[in-house]
Amino acid sequence: MHATASNGSSSACVRREGERVWIEGVRGFHPGEYASSVHGCAAVVAEFLGSSLSYDDLVGYDGFVFRTGVHKEMCPSAGHPCCGYPCVGRSAGMLPWRARVFEAAPWSEPKADRAAFEAEACAAIKASIDRGFPVQYGGEEDGLIVGYADGGRRWLCLHPYHKQGRETFWHDEVKGFAGGAWPWSIVVWGDWVSAEQRPALAEALVASLRQAVDMWGTEKRGDYWCGEAAYGHWLDWLRGVEAGTVANPRGGMQGNGWCYDVLCHSRAIAGRWLARQAETCDGEAREQLLAAADHYRRMAEELIVGYGCPWSLALGPGQFDQWTPQLRQEEIRRLEAAREHDRSAIAAIGKALAAMGQ
């Protein structure tokens, strides 16, 4: 974390070399560190600018740590908080800077003057970098703009899907998730927001817990199965692969792997985050949150025990020949046990909400 002024300004970290301007010291991250690139980028900005909110807090308050979401065709998008049941938005309002969003997703309303829109966005990016604030951008996955050239029209970036977030690159020199095309959204963090103007942590916790319960009982959002129903669809797919009734099992392996990886990632965070949140509560609410946290902790441990990483059990499509019935049966067994932990955790969360008068 860099030393910053009370409003988060970090202009002392800005470096200039000819027309190139960049913020020094912004770290990248890889998908294995932060499954949600949306929250990962916000966490890096928060850490760099001196906010106490961590990645765990962001995915916790947004309910992402409690979500189980499985696409009907096993699309590998389990790590994105906007896919299926949305788990994004609440945490952004808890950060101490107001977000200005330049939206240009393929499904959004066309701009009346696209050139003026892009010029305004580029000017905002330039101003943000000049004051030492990284800028978040994204399409299918999010990254960070940490510098510019050509008066703000070229962007120096970090992205988890470009060399695992280890190296900066020019946005117009790459393709895929990291760059090439104009982003679906650009988030510029601006004016300071005082603590009094932000949601209270206790209120945000209650909202997150309510969301956890609602997600578990929601059957489907769009093309994504949710909560308990997601487990049912996922297990049916794995059993279908075993029975030979799935037409293209290789096509779903990437999605299966991501679902498993994100489940391990999310519940490990849920266990430690909820245990910390429990200490802000009293009596029965505290005890029930600690019980839920323990289920999540044990669930995460049991999902991964004996394997180096989740992908050692839920193999990717490049290892189709090594994806044995034994591996699939073991994944089925672990998912069935995980579902029981999830059921018990949600029941405890429901009791905690009742004890809170919610």
Secondary structure as UniProt FT lines:
FT   TURN            6..7
FT   HELIX           11..13
FT   STRAND          14..17
FT   TURN            18..19
FT   STRAND          20..23
FT   TURN            24..25
FT   TURN            31..33
FT   HELIX           37..49
FT   HELIX           55..61
FT   TURN            62..63
FT   HELIX           64..66
FT   STRAND          69..71
FT   TURN            72..73
FT   TURN            78..79
FT   TURN            81..82
FT   HELIX           91..94
FT   STRAND          97..103
FT   TURN            106..107
FT   TURN            112..113
FT   HELIX           114..130
FT   TURN            131..132
FT   STRAND          135..138
FT   STRAND          142..149
FT   HELIX           150..152
FT   STRAND          154..158
FT   TURN            160..161
FT   HELIX           163..165
FT   STRAND          169..170
FT   HELIX           171..173
FT   HELIX           176..178
FT   STRAND          185..192
FT   HELIX           195..197
FT   HELIX           201..217
FT   STRAND          220..221
FT   TURN            222..223
FT   STRAND          224..226
FT   HELIX           227..243
FT   HELIX           249..278
FT   TURN            279..280
FT   HELIX           283..304
FT   TURN            305..306
FT   HELIX           310..312
FT   HELIX           317..322
FT   HELIX           325..355
FT   TURN            356..357
//
